[in-house]
């Protein structure tokens, strides 16, 4: 393994994950090493290749770390296989905001349908400007030339 800290580089990882294997691969150990390095997506790639029982526990650990990090990208990936509940998304939203990850917080707020949070984050990110009240219509030339009628008695 030629990558950092004995981990496979991108090409080696692709071969391990997607090519037919000539030898057994310890996806649990490899996933654990990625997890220790904070490389959650790569860890998930490995854990998804485990048998059902071991996979569930390992993927839950990745999910917990992704929630704590407010990682909307990884949580969206996890949500496809096993939908996350609203409380989990809320915890991730708060974590993303606390970490200053406004784009991730915006993505999560959109997932939650939280209109006030979406508006505030879009403003903070410069994606939305303050909406000015529309100007009052100016009187036309025909309006000014038209005499006003006295009230009927």
N, C-alpha and C positions, 0 to 999 in steps of 0.2 A: 504494500500500500504506500503510495508515494505522496499522499496528501498530508496536510498538517496533522501533527500528533497521531500519526498512524492511521488516519482516516483516508478512505479512498478519495482521489480527486474526482472531478465531475465525470470524466469519461469512464473511470473504473466503476464509479457508483452506477452509472447507466448500465454498464455490462452486468453488474451484480443484480440489479433490479429487473432488467428487462430481457436479457439474453438467456437462452437455455443454459442451465447450469450443468457443468461437468463434474462439479464437486459440491458438497453441502456448504451452505452459507449460514453462519450464525447471525440471523437477522435480529435476534434479541440483543445479543452483545453489541452489535454494530449500532442498533438503535439507541442503546443505553449510552454509548460513547458520544453519539450525536447529541443526545439529550443533555449530557454533562457539559457539552460545549455550547449549549443554548441554541443549537441548530434544530429547531423544532420541526420544520418542514421535512428535513432529511430524516429525522427520527421517525416521523409519521410514515414516511415512505417505507422504512424498514418494518415498522410495527404492523403495517397493513398486510404484510406477507406472512404473519404468524397465524397459527391455528386460532379458531374462534375464542376460546377461553383466555388464552394469553393475550390475544389481540385486544380484547375489550379492556382489560386492566391497563395495558400499556397505552392505548389510545386515550383512555381517561386521564392518565398522567400528563400526556401532551395537551389535552384539552384544558386541564387545570392550569398549566403553565401559560397557555395562550390567553385564557381569561385573565389571569393575573397581570399579563403583559398588555392586555387590551389589543391583541393582535387580530384585527377584523379579517384580514386576509385568510389566516389559518382557520379561524372560527367559521368563516363561510365555507371553507373546504370541508371541515368536520360536519357542518350542518347538513350537507348533502347526504351523507351516509346515515346519519342519525340526528334528526332535528333537535336543536338546542331549545330549551324552554326560555321564556321571557326573562325569568330571574337571572339566568346565566348571561344572557345578552346585556341585561342591566348592569351586572357586575363588571362585565367587560367594558361597557360604556364608561362607567366611573373610573376604571383603571386607565383607560385610554386618555380620558380628560386629565386625570391626575399626573400622567406621564407626559403631558403636552403633545400627545399624538392626535392632533385635531382632525386630521384627515381620516384616521381610523375611527375616531369618535363620531364623525359625520356619517361615515358608512354604517356604523352600528345604529345611530339615531334614525337613519333612513330605514333600516331593517325593522326597527321598533315602531316606526311611524310617529315619532316624537316631534311634532311640528315646531314647538317652541325651541327645542334643542337644535333642530335642523336650521331654523332661521338664525339663531345666535351663532352657530358654527359657520354657516355660510357667510355671515357678516364678518366674523373674525378672520376668515380665510380670504376675504375680499371677493367672494363669489356672488355676493348680493349687496347692492347699495341701498341706502335708505330711500324709500319710495316717497317722492314728494307728492303733495296734493296736486291734482291737475289744476292748471290755471283757469281762472274764470273766463268764460267766453267774452271776447271783446264785442261791443255792439257793432253791428254792420252799418253801412251807410244808409240803408233803407230804414233801419230802426231809428236812426237819429232824425231823419227827415219826416218821419211819420208823426203827425200831431197827436197829442194825447187827447182823449175825449174826456170831457167833464163827466163826473158821475151822474147817473140818471136820478131824477128826483121823484 
